[in-house]
């Protein structure tokens, strides 16, 4: 989705007119989250997508009028309206979309917004949807006090509170005797989650590519300088030559961190996995045969890793896709990571009788259904 903002910045610098459209609200279970964006240039170039269907076409059709003085507008696309001649959502539900021109207010925040995103720093863009009494609709709220992004107005303390939790949603701010009510879209760009890949081989190269594709900030680490080179792993954001357990001890790990151990060599695996399983990492996976894994578990127990800690280990890593090549194996590992992150069951969708896009209780039902189908 960052491609939308990169395109908007490029068009701004080229003096090209454009619009940016964003989902600001939606019904439960919609596949496109708030913040999903689409940009359309004056020449008709399109970057991003709101729905992949007629909604995108309608936004493109409206772009010319918005660029040439029509001003921002908020539209609701409703799949329940029943009017087949108007844009809607064939899969049901509704989307509220805010369409705005690439004007002075939006241009002013693009460069600092992209600077923060490129550096992996969390940042929040607050956009006034209604109630603004002047031309400045946008405020950037940095997560780091040292950033040069302008600070938010003191009247938007509630916006900053949402920014601190990386929340994206509409916020209604009551007015005062001297100010109107404000309806603000708080659009948070959190720091990307990290994927730490240990072991410099063809499987790791494929995994770094798919990890980056999924939006992770990817680090490849191996103790062997001849193997761990930037030229061999161009998809990795960084390549580190260091003993794996030493690097892990020196780098921040949070619940969103994914750790993938592909070395299947005891001298690397055991100290690394012992540390990884005691960290806050949300996913710890290790590659290897059943025989290799059995030996690995024995060694981990010998160094004091508990049964509860071993229970966190996804090994052999990945879902049963029948994968063979490094690329297929990377898909298998990525599928397991996504399933765990999104509370998916790993079952075939055709075998589940429930919404495709789900949260909460529905996700737990999917897990139970998967057990019935033996997945």
C-alpha positions, 0 to 999 in steps of 0.5 A: 500500500505504500506504493500509493503514497510513493506515487502521490509524492512522485506526481506531486513533485512532477506537478501532476494533478491527482486524487487519493482515495482511502477506505475510512470505514466499513462493515464488519468482515469486509476484506479491505481494511480502513486505510486501504488506498487508491491513487489516480493521476490526471493522466489516468494512471492508477496505483493501488485498489479499493475493491478490485471491481466497480468501486475502483472504476467509479473512483477513477471516473470521479477523479477528473472532477475532484482534481479540477475543483470538485474538492474532497468528498466522502462516498458510501458504496453499499452492497445491500442497496440492490441497484445493479446500475450503480457501483456497489459491492457484489460480496455485500457489506459497505465501504465509506471512501474519502476521495481528496485532491492532491492539493497544498494540504496533502502535498505538504505531508507527503515527503515527511510521511514517506520519510518515516515509512521508509525508515520503518518509523511508526507515524500517523496521518490525521485527516479532517473529513468534515468540520475544517474551517481552513485549508489545512486538513492534514496533520502528521503525528510522529512516534519519535520526538526527534523526527522533524515532522510537525507536531499535532495541534494540542486540540488533537490530543485524542488523535495522538492517543490513538496514534500511540496505539497504531489505531486506524479509525474515524474519531469524532471530536466535539466542538467548543464555543469557538470551534466546530465539531471535527470528524477526523480520520486517524490513519496509522502507519505502524512500524513493519513487523520483523522477520529474522531469517537464520541460515544463508541458503536457497530456502532462505533466499526464497523466504526473504523474498516472500517475507518482504512481499508480506510487508516484513522488515527482513533480516538475514543472518549467518555466521559465514561471510562467504554465504551471507552477502547482500548480492545473494539476498537482495530482498533482505533489508539487511544482511548480518554476518554474526553468530545467530544467537549473538545477533538475536541477543542484541536485537529487539524482539516483540510479539510481532517478530517472526523467527525462522531458523533454516540452518539445521545445524546443531551448533547454530540451532541449539543456542539460537532456538533456546534464546528464541523460545524464551523471547517474545517472538510471535512465531519461532519455526525451524527447518529440518527432517523428523530425525533432525528435529528429534535430535534438536529437541533432545539437545534443547532439553539438555540445555534446559529448554522446558516443555512449555517452551518447546511447545512454541516451536513450529518444527518442522516449519510450515504447512503440509503443501507437498512443497519441494522447491525453495520457493514452494517451501517458502510459501509453506512457511509463509502460509503457517505464519499468516495462519497463526498471525490471522487466527486461520485454521489452515483448512481449505476454504471450500471445506468451511461453512463460514465467512471468508473474512472473519475475526474473533469467534468466527476465527475460533470456529474455523480452527474447530472446523479444521479439526473436524477435517483433519487439518 
